[in-house]
Amino acid sequence: MPSPAALSKLGRLSRLVVLLVVCSGIWSPADAQDVTEVALKGAFLFNFVRFATWPADALPSSPTLSACVVGDRAVGEAFTKAVMGRPLDGRTVVVSIIEPGLALPVCHVLYLSALPRTQVAQIIAAQRETPVLTVSDLDGFAAMGGIVEVFVETGKMKFRVNPKSAKRSRVQISSRLLVLADLVEESPRQPESGRARAFTPPRPTKSILFHGVLQSVDWSRRVIPWGRH
C-alpha cells in the first residue's frame, strides 16, 4: 500500500493534470473520447513545447520555432495538426518530418523514434550543448542524455525528464512540467543495441484521468491529452 505521503502527492499531481487537461485547449471533452495514441503523442510534443523556454540567442529573427520529427511520420503529422493555428509566444511552430539517415536541419525541438540505439546516442552527443529540446520514445533515452523520454507504464502514458541535460542545452523546462515527470540522471552505461519502439499500450481496459474523475476506457480506442506555463 502506498504511504499517506505518497497518496497525498499523487492527489496533488492528479489535480494538476486535470488543470492542464482543461487549459490545453487541444480537444474538447467530446473530441477526447476518440483521440488515438498517435494523436496523443502529437499533443504531448505540443505541450512539451508549451512548457519549454529557449534562450533568446537561439531563436530566429522570424516568428517561427522549428520542430523536427525523425522516424515516425504518423507522429509528425499528428504534431503538425496539434500546432496548427496555435502560435506559442507569437511564434508559429513549423514541423518537419525527416527521413532517418538524412542530415538534420536546424531544430529547436527534435523527436526521435524507431532508430538504432547507437544512432540515437550519436545524435544526443551531437546535440549535447545546443539549445535543442530532444524527445524520444526510446527506452532509457533520458538516462542516455536526452531531455524528455515518453513511455507507457501500467497502461498510462508518462514521461521522464533529465534536468541536467535541459540545463546543459539552456532550454528551460517549466516547474509545472517537472512536477509531473519522473526525473532522471544520466547513466554511465554504454548504449545497448536495439531500436526505439513505438508505444504499444496494453489492450485491457485501464483507468485514466480526465476532468477530475477516473474513467474506465479501452486504451486502443480512447486516450486523453493534457496541456502550459
N, C-alpha and C positions, 0 to 999 in steps of 0.2 A: 504494500500500500504506500502511495506517495505520502510524504510528510505534510503536515499542515502548511509549512512554509512553501513547499513545492506547489501545493494546490493553490495557495494564495497567489503565487507568481503566475501560475497557469491562468488563473482568473483574470489577472491584470493584462496578460498578453492577449487573452481572448477578447477582452473589451477593446483593446487597441486594434486588433484585427477587424472587429466589427466596424470601428470608426473608419479604418482605411477602406473597407469594402464600400461603405456608404459614400465616402468622399471621392472615390476614384473616378466615378462617372463614366467608366468604360462601357458598362452594361447596366440596364435596368434590372430589377429583381426578376421580371418575367423573362427577359433575354437570358439571364444567367442560368436558367434551368436547362438550356440546350447548348451551353458552351462546351466545346471539345477540349481535349487535352492539349492539342496543338495551339488552340486559341488562348488557352490559359498560359502557356509558355510565352506567347507573344505579349500577353498582359503583364506577366512577371517582368519581362525585359523593359516594357514601357515604364513600369513602376520603379525598377532599379534606376532608370534614368531620372525619374522624378525625384528620387531620394539622393541623387549624387550632384556634386558641385565641382566643376572643373576650374583650374586656375585660369585667370584672365589671359595670361600669355599663351595658353594652349588653345584658345578659341579663335576661330577665323573671323575676319572682319565682316564677312557676310553673315546674315542672321540664320545660320544653319548649324546643325550638330550631326556629325557623320557616324552612322552605325553600320557595322559590317557583320554579316552572318555567314559563317563558313560551315558547310557540311550538312545543313538541314534547310532545304528550300522551303518546306512547308512552314517551319517556324519563322523563317524570314518573311514569308508572305503574311503570316499572322501578325508579326511585329509591324509590318508596313500598314496593315489595316488598323492596328491599335493606335498608331501615332497619327493616322490621317486626320487632318483638321484639328490637331491638338498640339499647338506650339507650346514649348516649355520655356519660360522666361523670355518670351519673344523670339525664340529660335525654333525653326522647323527641323524636326528630326528626319534625316534622309537615310533610308535603309538601302544598303547594297548587299545583294546576295552573291557571295564569292564562291566559285568552284574550288574544291580542295586542290592544292598544288599550285594555284596561281599566286602571283605576288599580291600582297595586301596593299591597298591604298591607305591614305591617312584615315584612321578610325579613332573616334572618341569612345565608342562602345564596340567591343569585339566579342561575339558569341561563337563558340566552337563546339562542334558536335560530330560524332562518327568519324573521328580522326585517330590515327595510331597514337598511343600514349607518348611515344618518343617524339613525334612531331609536335604534339601539344606542349611538351616540355621545352622544345626548341623555340616555339612561339612565345611562351611565357618568358624565357630568358631574353629574347629579343625585345620584349615589351617591358622588361623589368623596371626601368626607371623612366618610363614615358607616361604621360597623362592619359592612359587608356583604361577604361573600365572593362576588365576581362571577365567573361562569364562563360560557364560551360556546364554540361551535364555529365562530364567525365568523373567517375568515382575517384575521390582524392584530389580533385583539381585545386581546391583552396590550399590544401597542405603542400601541393607542388609549387605554390607561389602565385596561383591565380587569385583574383579578388573575390568573386562570387561563384559558388557552386550550388546548383539546384539538384534536388534529389527527391525520391519518394520513400517515405518511411511509414509503416503501418497504414498504408492507403492514403496518406496525405502528402501533398507536395510541399516541400520545405526548402530552406536554403542555408548555406554556410557562408560566412564572410571571414576573410583573412585581413584583419585591421592593419597589420604591418605592411602587407602588400599594397593596400589602399594608400597608406601614408607615404610609402615609397614612391607611388605613382603621382602623388599630390592630388588625387581625386578624393574629395571629402564625402564621406558617407554619413547621411543623417542619423542621429541617435535614434530616431523613430524606426529606422530600418534595422539598426544594430540590435535593438531590444527584441526584435522578432527572429533574429538569426542565431544559429549556432556559431560561436566564434572559435576560430582555429588558428593554430600557428603552423609554420612551415615544418615539414618533416625532412630530416636529413637523408631518408631513404632514397635510393635511385628509383626513377620511374620504371615500372614493370611493363612488359609487352602487353599488347591488347589495344582495343579500340573503345572510344567513348560510345556508350549505348544510349539510345533514346529511352525516355521514361516509359515504362510499361506498368502502370498501376495495377494492383491486384483486381481481379474480376469481382470477388464477392462484394456485397453491399457494405459500405463504410459510412461513418458519420463525419460530416464536415460542417464547419461553422458558417452561418450566414444570417445576418441581421439579428444576432443575439440568441439564436436557437440552434440546436443540433438537429440536423435533418438526416434521415437515413436515405442514402441515394446509391444508385448504381454508378460507380466511377466511369464505367465505359460509356455512359450516356450523359452524365451531369457533373460539372465541376464548377467551382466558384472562384472568382478573382478577388483581389484585394487592391488596394491602392495607395500623398506627397508630404514634403517637408512639413 
